[in-house]
Amino acid sequence: MLGTIVNTCTIIVGSIAGAVMNRGIKEKYKETLYTALGLACLGIGLNAVISNFGKSEYPVLFIVSIALGSVIGTALNLDGRFANLINKRSKSNNKNTNLADGLSTAILLYCIGPLAMLGPVISALKGDNTFLFTNATLDLVTSAVFASTYGIWVILAAPVLFCWQGMFYLVAKVSSTAISEALMAVLLIVGGLMIVASGLSLLKLKDCKTLNMLPSLLIPVIWFLIKSLIE
C-alpha cells in the first residue's frame, strides 16, 4: 500500500499548493486553465479508449456498459445529488457548479487510467510501486492545477483515490486472477469515455453529467463475475 499512500499524499500536497496559487490568478487565466484541462481530458480519455479497444474480448460490452450504466445513474440522479452536496459547501452558486465539475473531473483523472488501476495490482502481486510513484508525480502537478482553478475542496479527491486504489490492491492480494487483462481493458475503455465526457463539459460543448455514468464501471465487473460462475 506504500505506493497508494504516496499517491494520495501527493494529491493533498498538490491541492494545498494549488489553492495558495489560486488567490493570485486572474479570472481570464482561470478560464484558460478550464480550456487546457478540457483539452487534456479529451486527449487522455481518447488515448485510453483507443489503446485498449483491441484488447477487449467483447467489443460490444463497453457500449452496453456505458448505456445501461448511464440510465441507472440518471435514475439515481448521481450528478444532481453530488452537485447539491457541493453546493452546501459554498455560498456562490456559480462557483459551486464549477467546483462540482472540477472535483468530479479530478476524481476521474486520478482514478481512471492505466497507472492508477494497474499500479495497485502490480504492487500487490510483485511489490513493485514504480507505476504508482510515476502516477503520484503526475497527480502532484495535476492536483496543483485543479486546486489553482477550483480551490482547496478538490483535495476531497484524495480519499476517493485511496479507497479506489485500495480496492484494486486488496482484490489482487486475495485473488491474483480476479482482475483479468480483459476486464481491465473494458474498464479502461469505459473510464476513458467518461473522461472524454468530462472534457466536453469543461469545454462547455456538452453537459454530459459524467457522474451519472459511474454505474457503467460496475457492468463489466458483473458480466465477468457471471461469466466466471457459469464456467
Phi, psi and omega per residue, in radians:
M1 nan -0.046 -3.096
L2 -1.010 -0.778 -3.121
G3 -1.071 -0.724 3.135
T4 -1.163 -0.696 3.118
I5 -1.105 -0.763 3.115
V6 -1.104 -0.761 3.130
N7 -1.046 -0.750 3.134
T8 -1.124 -0.735 -3.120
C9 -1.149 -0.638 3.142
T10 -1.146 -0.596 3.095
I11 -1.166 -0.707 3.119
I12 -1.112 -0.817 -3.138
V13 -1.114 -0.797 -3.136
G14 -1.100 -0.681 -3.138
S15 -1.146 -0.714 3.122
I16 -1.132 -0.778 3.141
A17 -1.111 -0.738 3.135
G18 -1.154 -0.639 3.133
A19 -1.140 -0.614 3.099
V20 -1.169 -0.718 3.125
M21 -1.186 -0.496 -3.070
N22 -0.982 -0.574 -3.072
R23 -1.163 -0.437 -3.078
G24 -1.829 0.153 -3.106
I25 -1.726 2.211 3.127
K26 -1.263 2.791 -3.050
E27 -1.056 -0.666 -3.101
K28 -1.145 -0.546 3.113
Y29 -1.330 -0.550 3.074
K30 -1.142 -0.677 3.088
E31 -1.099 -0.650 3.086
T32 -1.115 -0.683 3.113
L33 -1.164 -0.657 3.067
Y34 -0.980 -0.820 -3.123
T35 -1.115 -0.756 -3.138
A36 -1.093 -0.745 3.128
L37 -1.146 -0.671 3.117
G38 -1.094 -0.788 3.114
L39 -1.139 -0.675 3.110
A40 -1.094 -0.701 3.115
C41 -1.092 -0.738 3.121
L42 -1.062 -0.791 -3.122
G43 -1.125 -0.825 -3.120
I44 -1.139 -0.766 -3.120
G45 -1.131 -0.812 3.138
L46 -1.118 -0.647 3.106
N47 -1.098 -0.731 3.124
A48 -1.106 -0.706 -3.133
V49 -1.186 -0.897 -3.046
I50 -1.161 -0.749 -3.073
S51 -1.242 -0.360 -3.106
N52 -1.891 -0.125 -3.082
F53 -1.059 -0.724 -3.122
G54 -1.243 -0.272 -3.127
K55 -1.536 -0.181 -3.086
S56 -1.347 2.286 3.112
E57 -1.387 -0.354 -3.111
Y58 -2.254 1.528 -3.060
P59 -1.008 -0.420 -3.098
V60 -1.540 -0.271 -3.032
L61 -1.075 -0.667 -3.116
F62 -1.181 -0.537 3.105
I63 -1.197 -0.815 3.103
V64 -1.074 -0.728 -3.098
S65 -1.111 -0.852 -3.083
I66 -1.209 -0.585 -3.140
A67 -1.282 -0.927 -3.114
L68 -1.152 -0.716 3.124
G69 -1.102 -0.675 3.129
S70 -1.156 -0.665 3.108
V71 -1.113 -0.764 3.136
I72 -1.125 -0.785 -3.137
G73 -1.119 -0.645 3.104
T74 -1.170 -0.709 3.114
A75 -1.098 -0.623 3.126
L76 -1.485 -0.166 -3.133
N77 0.945 0.838 -3.112
L78 -1.076 -0.743 -3.118
D79 -1.124 -0.766 3.138
G80 -1.150 -0.732 3.133
R81 -1.122 -0.711 3.133
F82 -1.121 -0.781 3.135
A83 -1.077 -0.722 3.129
N84 -1.122 -0.654 3.119
L85 -1.128 -0.751 3.123
I86 -1.176 -0.634 -3.121
N87 -1.039 -0.491 -3.115
K88 -1.296 -0.220 -3.089
R89 -1.636 0.000 -3.112
S90 -2.603 2.840 -3.096
K91 -1.620 -0.468 -3.073
S92 -1.593 2.113 -3.134
N93 -1.129 -0.691 3.133
N94 -1.111 -0.738 3.120
K95 -1.139 -0.658 -3.138
N96 -1.079 -0.767 -3.130
T97 -1.048 -0.775 3.119
N98 -1.112 -0.719 -3.128
L99 -1.123 -0.755 3.125
A100 -1.060 -0.777 3.109
D101 -1.106 -0.777 -3.109
G102 -1.143 -0.753 -3.116
L103 -1.163 -0.755 3.131
S104 -1.133 -0.682 3.107
T105 -1.170 -0.724 3.121
A106 -1.063 -0.774 3.135
I107 -1.045 -0.759 -3.141
L108 -1.133 -0.777 -3.121
L109 -1.141 -0.674 3.138
Y110 -1.225 -0.679 -2.955
C111 -1.659 -0.543 -3.062
I112 -1.773 1.859 3.126
G113 3.022 2.744 -3.107
P114 -0.983 -0.770 -3.105
L115 -1.175 -0.740 -3.081
A116 -1.244 -0.519 -3.075
M117 -1.702 -0.691 3.114
L118 -1.378 -0.528 -3.110
G119 -0.912 -0.977 -3.125
P120 -1.141 -0.498 3.106
V121 -1.182 -0.823 3.123
I122 -1.139 -0.651 3.106
S123 -1.084 -0.723 -3.122
A124 -1.231 -0.684 -3.042
L125 -1.481 -0.618 -3.021
K126 -2.105 -0.154 -3.105
G127 1.271 0.318 -3.117
D128 -1.757 2.040 -3.096
N129 -1.775 0.268 -3.076
T130 -1.012 -0.827 3.140
F131 -1.025 -0.771 -3.080
L132 -1.234 -0.637 3.099
F133 -1.175 -0.663 3.082
T134 -1.126 -0.773 3.120
N135 -1.108 -0.634 3.130
A136 -1.089 -0.691 3.118
T137 -1.110 -0.768 3.115
L138 -1.121 -0.748 -3.105
D139 -1.193 -0.487 3.091
L140 -1.062 -0.806 3.132
V141 -1.219 -0.795 -3.102
T142 -1.073 -0.768 -3.123
S143 -1.125 -0.616 3.102
A144 -1.136 -0.700 3.119
V145 -1.162 -0.792 3.139
F146 -1.079 -0.800 -3.112
A147 -1.179 -0.583 3.112
S148 -1.209 -0.355 -3.137
T149 -1.688 -0.761 -3.015
Y150 -1.888 -0.256 3.129
G151 1.834 3.118 -2.996
I152 -1.141 -0.408 -3.033
W153 -1.176 -0.211 3.064
V154 -1.192 -0.157 3.073
I155 -1.096 -0.338 3.125
L156 -1.134 -0.252 3.097
A157 -1.240 -0.373 -3.095
A158 -1.075 -0.912 3.113
P159 -1.127 -0.505 3.091
V160 -1.139 -0.773 3.098
L161 -1.069 -0.742 -3.126
F162 -1.045 -0.801 3.137
C163 -1.161 -0.701 -3.119
W164 -1.119 -0.915 3.133
Q165 -1.193 -0.587 3.096
G166 -1.083 -0.640 3.105
M167 -1.100 -0.826 3.118
F168 -1.085 -0.697 -3.140
Y169 -1.088 -0.843 -3.097
L170 -1.177 -0.716 3.116
V171 -1.079 -0.752 3.131
A172 -1.163 -0.600 3.104
K173 -1.157 -0.726 -3.113
V174 -1.244 -0.773 -3.112
S175 -2.514 2.038 -3.107
S176 -1.252 -0.267 -3.115
T177 -1.791 -0.030 -3.063
A178 -1.181 -0.606 -3.128
I179 -1.876 1.606 -3.099
S180 -1.390 2.877 3.102
E181 -1.127 -0.617 -3.138
A182 -1.164 -0.728 3.114
L183 -1.146 -0.754 -3.140
M184 -1.066 -0.667 -3.132
A185 -1.089 -0.793 -3.136
V186 -1.142 -0.724 3.123
L187 -1.077 -0.679 3.136
L188 -1.233 -0.596 3.095
I189 -1.165 -0.868 3.136
V190 -1.087 -0.775 3.111
G191 -1.094 -0.664 3.102
G192 -1.080 -0.724 3.100
L193 -1.111 -0.635 3.115
M194 -1.173 -0.649 3.098
I195 -1.177 -0.681 3.062
V196 -1.047 -0.747 3.119
A197 -1.056 -0.688 3.092
S198 -1.128 -0.673 3.110
G199 -1.088 -0.739 3.110
L200 -1.092 -0.642 3.123
S201 -1.190 -0.746 -3.138
L202 -1.133 -0.594 3.125
L203 -1.431 -0.017 3.124
K204 1.071 0.553 3.091
L205 -1.587 -0.575 -3.121
K206 -2.859 2.190 3.073
D207 -1.436 1.679 -3.039
C208 -1.462 -0.106 -3.100
K209 0.836 1.093 -2.971
T210 -1.009 -0.633 -3.096
L211 -1.106 -0.426 3.073
N212 -1.171 -0.258 3.141
M213 -1.548 -0.105 -3.070
L214 -0.925 -0.726 3.120
P215 -1.047 -0.275 3.124
S216 -1.053 -0.494 3.141
L217 -1.267 -0.334 3.141
L218 -1.464 -0.472 -3.065
I219 -1.054 -0.852 3.105
P220 -1.075 -0.650 3.134
V221 -1.086 -0.798 3.127
I222 -1.109 -0.718 -3.141
W223 -1.054 -0.856 -3.112
F224 -1.213 -0.527 3.082
L225 -1.155 -0.817 3.100
I226 -1.088 -0.720 -3.139
K227 -1.061 -0.737 -3.136
S228 -1.203 -0.571 3.134
L229 -1.255 -0.652 3.128
I230 -1.174 -0.709 -3.126
E231 -1.296 nan nan
